[in-house]
Structure formats: C-alpha cells, structure tokens
Amino acid sequence: MENLISDELIYGLVYDIQYEDDYNISYASPEMISGHNYNPEFSNLWSLGILLYTMIHADVPFKKPFDTITRMLMIEREISKECSNILHRLLAKKPHLRGSFKSLLNDSWIGINTFSKRRVSNNLKGCTDKNIIIEKTSKNETIHELDELIEESQNDIGSSLSLQWIPSNSLKDIKLIGKGGFGSVFSATWISQSTMTQASNKHHFHWQKTLTKVALKECISIHKGDNLKNFLTEMKNHTKINGLWGIIDFYGIACSHKHDDLKIVLHYADKSDLSEYLARNFTSITWRERLSIILDVAAGLYQIHDRGIVHRDIHPGNIFLDSSCSCIGDFGLSRETNMLTDASSKFGVLPYIAPEVLKEGKYSYASDIYAFGILLIKIATGKHIYSADKPSFDESIPSFYHIHAVIRNLQIAQMRRH
C-alpha cells in the first residue's frame, strides 16, 4: 500500500507547510500532512511531543511524511513509564487524543501539585466503568472474554486509545441513524468522567464530565450461530489498530447491568460515510480534498495489512469522514491472514469484490487493494468502473489516478496487485 502513494501526492498536500528540509517537516502533525484543516493547539502538542522525543533520542521519530501518518512510535531509550505515557499521548495520530495544554499541565508527571493529585487521581486506563457493570462472579463467558480484551487494551502502554466498559445509562440522546443485517446503528452522547480539573482552592481535584458524540453499533442475536464468534473477532481485530490514522476510533463496549444488551461504541463521523458524502457534494469537492481522503484510506489500509489483517469489505459505505480524518470502519468481516480460508460465501459490495473472490472465494491483501482501486475511480469520477455509464478520464484528473488506479490496482490478474 505504501508504494501506491507517491511522494508527489503527499508533498502536494503539504505545500502550504513551511519547512526547509525533511528534519523540519517531522514536526508537522498527521492532520497537517494529510491536508486537513487543523487545530493549532493539537498540532502544537504534536510538535511538543516531537521535541521531547528529540531531546531524549537526539533524533526525530519519523523521517518521512508517510511514516508520520502510519508508523508506530518506537521508544528506544530507557525512560520512566510516566514519560512514556506523555510521549504516546502527545504523539497520538488522532488530534483529539492528544488532550490539551491545560490537561497536560495537570498531569502528575509534570509536577503541578503532584502529591495532592496522586491522592485522588486514577489513570484514564484505570478509571474504567467496568466495576459498575461487571461482577467478577458472573458466569457469562462472553462478558469475561470482552473483559479480558478491554483489560489487555488498558495495559498496552503503547496504545493511545484504550477500551472501556461503558454503562448504558451514560449514553443519552440516542437516535436511530441506520440499519443493517447485524442490527441498527445509533448516534448518542456519551457522558464520561475523563478530565481532572483543579478546584479553586488549589488543593483539591475533581473529575469533570465530558460529552462525546458517539455512534452505537447494535449486536443483535449475539448467541445465535457464529454471531458471538464473529463479534469477538471484530473486537479483537479492531483493537489491534485502534487509535491509528485512517481507522475509526473504537471507545469500548456499552453493556446493561443484565449483560443482555451489548453495543459497540465508536467515534461519530460528522460528515457521514463516503458514499453519502460523494452523492451530496461531488461537484464541489476539490482535488485537494479528494487526495486527502485517498491518503487517509491508504494509510488506514496499510496499517490494517501491516498487522496481518484483511478487511474484506472496503467500499464507500465503510469509509467515514469528519473534519480531521477519513477513516475505515466496520471490521465485522475482517480476518487475520492465518484465519483465511476459501469462502463458500462471497462477502462485500459489488463492484468492490475482486475477480478471484467472485471466482474462487479467495480473500487476501490483494483483494483489499483491488477494492481500494475501485474506490479511487469512484472518488475521481463519481462512477464505478464497471457501471453501465462508464467513467471517463479527462485532463482534469491528476496523472496519479491514471498510473496507479487504472494500471496497478485494476489489473485482473491477482499477482499484479501485489
């Protein structure tokens, strides 16, 4: 996937970033590199993280723009856990995961009223609502498996976004926004206690409630057939890439006290999915915005494949857009490569299903890349390559599309897409 994104494309998106050499562009945040409008505070927090890393390592963590978006942060020097947590937070790929300068100054490692704060402080990873809804004596095996997955996520020091158990009563203003074979999708407001603020007397701290717009994916008939197995597989695969650029954020699992109502809690994309966005705005979307979407999706797919996962359902309805990033979502059909078998049933949306899948049921990285190629054509022309009304490639379409989308991605022979 990395080879599909040319340096010309990336540097074209960051043309308005002032830099003198590759060393200085390392201070540019992922949202700046991918061509999105960016919040100065979030981008400055990223630059602060790069500066802190450079002070420790005498080098920058990411040498190329694509590395900034996709590469994991590697800490090669021995530092404290608290310092490591700060670095991973400041250098989180998603801007909203970096917090704020105010919350940074209140961090215990920074040293402001350290003793008083530690008396009442719980790390966000430890401040989970799990204890409210999970009884250790429960015999529900599904709950225990999910509990282990959440705990593993919270113990991952390299993760910028840990999962939580989310009580159903903390979700308000729930509204139906879509339906599918798996169940329904809702929007909601999640009321969580995730920010610690200092009281006016300067000696006491309290948890401040934050309101987060989220999407809820319903899991109906979870105990029927392979639904439970597929549900757990989706959770595990999504957790491996959670918080990364080009991947929809997965916040946790909403659960009732009786454990009979499970919902996946995800980031709410305020610009809808790509299919709806193109239908509403195709004529007004600039090439800069189109290329920004392509880069985000390519980065997301690269990271999915880099962790040994095949998505198997890439199409515009599973690409979600908001002001800061375009993200791949819905990992319900995803599988690790070592779990792939020739499928008797064909999954996905025509015409995004690769020829070898239609013919032999063989899913692979190549079949995902094929779907990505069809997606490029859709973004460029608003049409499918195999539709009755064939898309045309005129001079207004950048050469990037001609070279990569038509020649490389849409070759019928599977091997030519590797």
N, C-alpha and C positions, 0 to 999 in steps of 0.2 A: 504493500500500500504506500509506503514512503516514496517509492520510485514514481508513483502516479502524480505526485505533487511536485511541480517544478520550482526551482529557485525563483524563476521569473514571476510565478504566481504569488509566492509568499512575499517577495520584496515589493511586488506591485501593491499588495495590500498594506504594507507598512511604509509607503512612500512618504507619508507626512510625519514620520518619526525622525527626529533629527539625531543623527549618530555619525561618528567619524570612522568607526571600524567595528568589527564583529564583537570586540570586547564590550563596547558601549551598548550595542543592541541587546546584550544579555540582560540589561536592566529593564527592558521593555516587557510588560506583562503579557500573558497569553491573549487577553482580550484585545490588547493593542495590536499584537502581531496578526491576529485573525481578522482585523478590520472592523471590529465592533466599536460602537460608542462606549466610552469607558468612564468610570467614576474615578476622579483624581485621587481620592483617599485610598480606594482599593489598590490602584496602580502604585501609589507611593508606598503602601505597605509591602507590595511585592518587591519594589526596589530596595526597601529596607532589609527584606529577607536576603536578597542577593548580596547586599553589602555585608550583612552579618556572616553569611556563608563565606564570602571572600576574605573577611578578617580571620576566619578560622582556618581556611584551606589555602589561602594565598592564590586562589583561582576561582573562576566562576563555575557554577554547576552545570550550565547549559551553554554549549558553544554555537549552536545553530538555531535559527528560529523554530524549525520543526521540532527540535529537541525540547525547546521551552514548552511547547504545547503537549508533547507526548511522553517524554522521558520521565521516569521515576526519579525523585530526589534521592541521591546517594550520599550519605554522610560517612566520610572516610576517616575522620579523626575521632578520637575518644573524647566525648563531651557528656555533660550531665543529661539526664532524662528530661529535665525542665528546659534546658537549652534546645534539645532535640525537638521537643513539643512546639516550642516557639518557632523554630525553623520550618517545621512541617506546616504550621498554621499560616505563617507569612507567605510561604511558597505554595499554598494550595492553588491548584489550577483554576478553580472556580472563584471569582472575586468575592462573592458573598460569604465564602467560607473563611475568609481572612480576618473577619471581625472588624474592629475599628481601632483607631489610636487610643480612644478612651478606654476600651476594654483591654487593650494591650498594656496600658499604664497601670491597670488594676490587677494585672497578672502577678501572682505571688513571686515568680522568678525575677521580676523587675525590681521588687523590693519595696513597694509602697505599703506601709503598714503590714509588713509580711506576717508578723506574729498574729495580729488580730484577725487577719483574713484567713489564715490557715485554721484558726479555731472553728470557723463556720463554713469553710469552703469545701466543696466537693467538685472534683473534676467533672466536666460535662459527661465524660465517658462513664463516670461512676454515678452521676446523678440521673440515672435512668428510672423510668416509672415502672420498671419490672416488678419491684417488690409490692406495688399496689395491686397488680393483677395476676401475678404468678405465685402460686403456692407450691412450695417445694415438695409437698406431699401429693401433688396432683399426679394421677396415673395417665394423663393424656400424653401419649408418646409424641404426637405432633408438636405440642407445646414445648416439650423438652428438647426436641431436635431444633426447633426455632430458637429456643433459649440458648442453646449451645452456640448456634450460629451468631447470635447477637453478642454473646459474651466474647467469642473469638474476635469479632469485629472491634469490640471495645478495647481489647487487649493488643490490637495491632498498632504499635507505636508509629508506624509509617502511614497510617490512614488519616486523611484529612476530614473524613466524614464517617462517623461511627453510627451503627444502627441502634435503635431504641425500641423498647416496648412502649406503645403509645395508647393510653386508656381511651376508650371510645368516647367517654364523657368530656374529653379535652378537645374534641372536634365539633365545631359549631358551623352554622350556616351551610349545611350540607345540601348540595343541589346536583341533580342528575344532569350529566353533560354528554353521555354516550352509552351505547350498549354494544355488547359483543357476545360471542359464543361462550366465553368464560364467565360472563356476568356483566355488571354495569360499572361505569366509571362516573365518579362524582367529583365535584370541587368542594372544598371545605376550608375553614380557617382553623388552624392548629394553634391552640393556646398552650404555650410551654414556658417553663421557668428555666431559661437558659443564660440569662445575663445577670451577673452580680454587680450591684452598684453600691457606692459608699453613702451612708446616711450623713445628714447634715452635721452631726456631732463628730464626724471624722473617725469614730472608733468602732462603729458597727456597720455591718454589711447585710444586705438582704437580696433575695432573688427577685429580679424584675421580670414580669411576664412579657413574653414577646408573641406577636401574632404573625403567623406564617401562612400564606396561601398555598394549599397543597392539593394534589389530585389523589383520589382514593380508588384503587382497583379492587373490585369485589371478587371474592373467591367462593363461588357457589358450588355446592355438591362436592366439597373437597374430599370426602371419604368414598366417593364413587369411582370405580375403575382405577385408572392410573392418575387421577387428578391430584392426589396427595403427593405422589412421586414427582409429577411434573411441577407442582407448586414449589416443592423443596429445591428441585433442580434450578428453577428460575431464581429463587432467592440466593442460592449459593453462587451461581454464575454472575448475577448482578453485583453481589458483594465483592467479588474479585476485582471489579473495575469501577467500584463506586467512588464518586467524587472526582473522577478524571475528566479531562476536557473532552467534549463531544459525547458524553454519556449522561443521561438523565439522572438526577440525584435521587437516591433511594434512602429515605429517612428512617424507615422502620416498619413495624407491624402494629396495626391497631387491633385491639382484642377486647372483647367484652369480659366481664367477670366470669361468665359461664363458659368461656372459650368456644362459643358456638358461632362466632361472627368474626372472621379474620379478613382484614383488608390491608393491602399493600399501600403504604403512604409514600408518595413520590412528589418531586418538585412540580409545581404547576407552571406550565409554559403559557405565558400570557398572550403569545401570538398564534396559538393553536398549532395544529400539525402542518407539515409542509404541503400536503395535498390541498387542504382548505386555504392555506396562505397563498399558494400559487393561483388557485381559482379566483380569489378575491383581488389579488394585487399584481398579476403577471405583467401587465403593461407598464406598471410604474416601478417595478423592481430594477434597480441599477445593476450593471455588470459587477460593480464592486461588491454589492450585497450578495449577488449570486455566487461569486467566487468565495466570499466569506463563508457562505453556507456549505459549499463544497469542501473547503478546507476543514471546517468543523467536523463534518461527517467522515471525511477521510481520516482525520486524527482519531475519531472515536472508533472507526472500524479497524484501524491499525492497532489500537490498544486492545480491542477485543481479540484479534488474532494473535497478538503478542503474548496473550495469556492463555493460549491454547483453546479458544472458544470459537465456534462457528455460530453466527447469529441465526441464519436460515430464514429470516423474514424481513429483509431490507426492502422497504418501499416507502413512498412519501407519507403514508398514514402512520408510520412508526418513527418519523423524524419530527421532533418537537422544537419549536422556536420560541425564544424570548429575546429580550433586549441585549443580553450578554453572551448568548451562545446558542448554537443549533445542536441538538442532542439526539442520539439514537436511544430509543426506548423499547419497551415490550420484549423481554427476554424469555417469554413463555415457551418458545420453540428452540431456544439456544441449547447447544450441547457442546461438551468438551470433545476434542477430536478423538480421544480414545474411547468415547462412548458412541461414536457414529457408526451406524450400520446402514446398509442399503434399505431404504424405506419403501414399504409397500404402498404407503400413503404419501401423497405429494402435498407439501405444505407451502404456504406463501401466496402471493398475489400475482396473477398473470398481468403483464408480461415480464415480471421480475424474476421468474423462475428460470434457471439456466437449462439449456438443452439436455445436459447429462442427467439432470434431476428429473425432467419430464420423461426421459427415455429409460433411465436405469435407477432412479431414486438415489443417486449419489450426491450427497451434500458434502461440501468442502470449503476451504478458504476461497477457492476459485469460483464457486457458485455465489458466494457473497460479493466477490469483486464484479462478477457479471451483473448482479443486481445494482451495484454501485454505478456501473457503466450506463445502464438503462436510466438510472436516476439523473445522471449528468445530462442526458438527452432531454429528459422531462424538464429539468431546470432551465436548459438553454432555449428550448423551443415551445414548451408548454404541451408537447405531444409525446406519445410513445413511438418508438422506432418502428414498431410492428402494427401500428394502428392503420385504419383504412385511409385516413388523412395523413399521409406521410410527412414527417417534419422535414423542413428544408434548412440547409446550412448556407447562410449568406455571408457577405463580407463583414457584417456587424458582429458576428460571433468570433471571439478570440481564437487564435490558432491552437491554443491549449485544448479546446474541445475537439478539433479535427484530429490532432495527433493522438491524444490519449483515449477519448471516449469512443471514437469510431474505429481506430486501428487496433488499439490494445485491448480495450475492455469488451468489445462486441465481436471478437473473433469467435466463430462457432466452435473451433477446436479447443477443448478444455485446457490442454497443455500451454497454449499460447497466452493464457491469462495468468500464469504463474510469474 
